Amino acid sequence: MNLVTEAAIREHAALSTRRRVGRRHQSASKVVAIIGAGFSGTMAAIHLRHALPPDHAVVLFDRTGRFARGPAYAASDAPHLLNVRSVNMSALPDDPGHFERWLGSLAAPAPGETQVTEAGTFASRRLYGRYLRALLYEEMTLSGGRVRLCSDDVLGLAPAEGGWRVACASGREVVAAAVVIANGNLPSSRPCDGIVFHDPWAAGATSGLRPGEPVLIVGTGLTMVDLALAMHGHGFQGPIIALSRRGLVPQLHAAPGPAPDRKSTRLNSSH
Ligand SMILES: Cc1cc2nc3c(=O)[nH]c(=O)nc-3n(C[C@H](O)[C@H](O)[C@H](O)COP(=O)(O)OP(=O)(O)OC[C@H]3O[C@@H](n4cnc5c(N)ncnc54)[C@H](O)[C@@H]3O)c2cc1C
């Protein structure tokens, strides 16, 4: 009769636990969840689709039901411009001309969607949102269902076997091997009383204003310019007062000069 020692039993238990853990990892979820489908979440989905093994899926959540936009590139009723030249707005770092080529491939962008200036061409933010959506939908088509969209508000994450349990407002739960949190800036927690808007992008912040009554904007940066343009777009003719601590306004983009000579910009050192 073979004697089974206690040490052998412990070793056997440890081995089967290791095997169970191994199996658990093998059968772990092959889903990566991304919370937030603004620029960061959208591009994470696209890059992960290429980086992950072919049997893995990416689920992209957004609570607004709008994908590949976020507040910056949302559809708006004013053609607010990107603050970066279109030549520098490719979403693909390995293909710097990608956005420019996409712009060139459009039949004819609506008037105001691109502005050609001495400093370069600037596209509207909502047009850039269209670009991001085109990239995402192309990726979804190519992925054969490996990139999925989920219109839901993610309320919480909890550790689960093989990863994380993603709990949504609708009651939906998804177990994911990994989670990317790309939820952008948190909105202001201060309530809006219909007069003071803490979120300048809130619906109603620039429309339905009482004609002729002054509007105060706190800050004189690019958001101030966008808001003033939006108010004018809504037909507001009254005074707009912009308040600044330092009295500065955004600088114009200078026309791009030639690339600096690498030798002359080298730090003055003995090397
Ligand atoms: C008005 C504005 C103009 C800008 N203009 C420019 C520009 O011209 N050029 C430039 O380079 N950058 C610009 N930016 C900066 C821009 O915000 C960033 O470049 C980038 O878009 C930020 O993307 P993000 O994905 O990190 O966040 P966001 O775009 O904020 O996206 C976060 C997403 O997460 C979702 N979300 C949040 N919480 C949850 C949750 N719990 N469950 C599900 N979904 C959730 C939100 O609905 C949102 O869609 C601008 C920003 C703003 C606000």
The ligand as a Gaussian input file, in Angstrom:
#p B3LYP/6-31G(d) Opt

LIG

0 1
 C      -15.146000      72.314000     -25.820000
 C      -13.841000      71.623000     -26.019000
 C      -13.069000      71.891000     -27.130000
 C      -11.865000      71.238000     -27.351000
 N      -11.178000      71.514000     -28.470000
 C      -10.035000      70.832000     -28.720000
 C       -9.295000      71.049000     -29.934000
 O       -9.672000      71.894000     -30.743000
 N       -8.173000      70.322000     -30.167000
 C       -7.738000      69.397000     -29.253000
 O       -6.725000      68.748000     -29.505000
 N       -8.405000      69.192000     -28.088000
 C       -9.530000      69.879000     -27.810000
 N      -10.195000      69.681000     -26.639000
 C       -9.642000      68.746000     -25.684000
 C      -10.381000      67.421000     -25.822000
 O      -11.327000      67.354000     -24.796000
 C       -9.474000      66.273000     -25.714000
 O       -8.550000      66.401000     -26.770000
 C      -10.197000      64.939000     -25.885000
 O      -11.281000      65.066000     -26.773000
 C      -10.669000      64.411000     -24.538000
 O      -11.207000      63.136000     -24.803000
 P      -11.554000      62.101000     -23.675000
 O      -12.000000      60.865000     -24.387000
 O      -10.433000      61.966000     -22.713000
 O      -12.754000      62.740000     -22.839000
 P      -14.211000      63.149000     -23.319000
 O      -14.204000      63.680000     -24.694000
 O      -14.741000      64.018000     -22.212000
 O      -15.032000      61.776000     -23.356000
 C      -15.440000      61.100000     -22.196000
 C      -16.671000      60.264000     -22.565000
 O      -16.956000      59.399000     -21.468000
 C      -18.358000      59.298000     -21.319000
 N      -18.598000      58.874000     -19.940000
 C      -18.194000      59.498000     -18.812000
 N      -18.540000      58.789000     -17.733000
 C      -19.181000      57.671000     -18.192000
 C      -19.783000      56.553000     -17.552000
 N      -19.779000      56.430000     -16.217000
 N      -20.366000      55.594000     -18.312000
 C      -20.375000      55.693000     -19.663000
 N      -19.810000      56.753000     -20.321000
 C      -19.221000      57.727000     -19.591000
 C      -18.873000      60.695000     -21.639000
 O      -20.233000      60.647000     -22.043000
 C      -17.933000      61.109000     -22.782000
 O      -18.481000      60.805000     -24.057000
 C      -11.390000      70.329000     -26.389000
 C      -12.174000      70.082000     -25.236000
 C      -13.374000      70.700000     -25.068000
 C      -14.199000      70.405000     -23.820000

